[in-house]
Amino acid sequence: MKKYTKDFKLKIVNEYEHRVGCKELCSMYSISKSSLYEWIKLYKVRVGKNNKLYTYEDIKKLERKLK
């Protein structure tokens, strides 16, 4: 299995968020759809209260602190 850097994954998710299609991204970068969807889950930016931005990673870190 090929390893990708976090920067590469963030770049792909950013392109996805700017309306580049999944099929096109997978073809352009020779990545699987399952990898792309996992990266989107992990790195897509979400807006929380007070318009603060969070990624899935941020949310999981906050949940761990609360436990």
C-alpha positions in Angstrom: 0.0 0.0 0.0 1.3 3.4 -1.0 1.8 6.0 1.8 0.7 9.6 1.2 1.8 12.6 3.2 -0.7 14.7 5.1 0.1 17.7 2.9 -0.8 15.7 -0.2 -4.1 14.5 1.4 -5.0 18.1 2.4 -4.3 19.3 -1.1 -6.7 16.6 -2.6 -9.4 17.4 0.0 -9.0 21.1 -0.8 -9.5 20.5 -4.5 -12.5 18.4 -3.7 -14.0 21.2 -1.6 -13.4 23.5 -4.5 -15.7 21.4 -6.7 -13.3 19.0 -8.5 -15.2 15.8 -8.9 -14.3 12.6 -7.1 -13.9 10.6 -10.3 -11.6 13.3 -11.8 -9.4 13.5 -8.6 -9.0 9.7 -8.4 -8.0 9.6 -12.1 -5.7 12.6 -11.9 -3.8 11.3 -8.8 -4.2 7.6 -9.2 -5.9 7.1 -5.9 -8.8 4.9 -4.9 -12.3 6.3 -4.1 -12.2 4.7 -0.7 -8.9 6.6 0.1 -10.4 9.8 -1.1 -13.5 9.5 1.0 -11.5 8.6 4.0 -9.4 11.7 3.6 -12.5 13.8 3.1 -13.9 12.5 6.3 -10.6 13.2 8.2 -9.7 16.6 6.7 -12.8 18.3 5.4 -13.3 21.6 7.3 -16.5 22.0 9.3 -17.9 25.2 10.8 -18.7 25.0 14.5 -20.2 27.5 17.0 -19.0 31.0 16.6 -18.0 30.2 13.1 -14.8 28.4 14.3 -13.4 25.9 11.8 -12.8 22.2 12.7 -11.6 19.1 11.0 -12.6 15.6 12.0 -9.2 15.3 13.7 -9.9 18.4 15.8 -13.3 17.1 16.9 -11.8 13.7 17.9 -9.0 15.4 19.9 -11.6 17.5 21.7 -13.7 14.4 22.5 -10.7 12.7 24.0 -10.0 15.7 26.2 -13.6 15.5 27.5 -13.3 11.8 28.5 
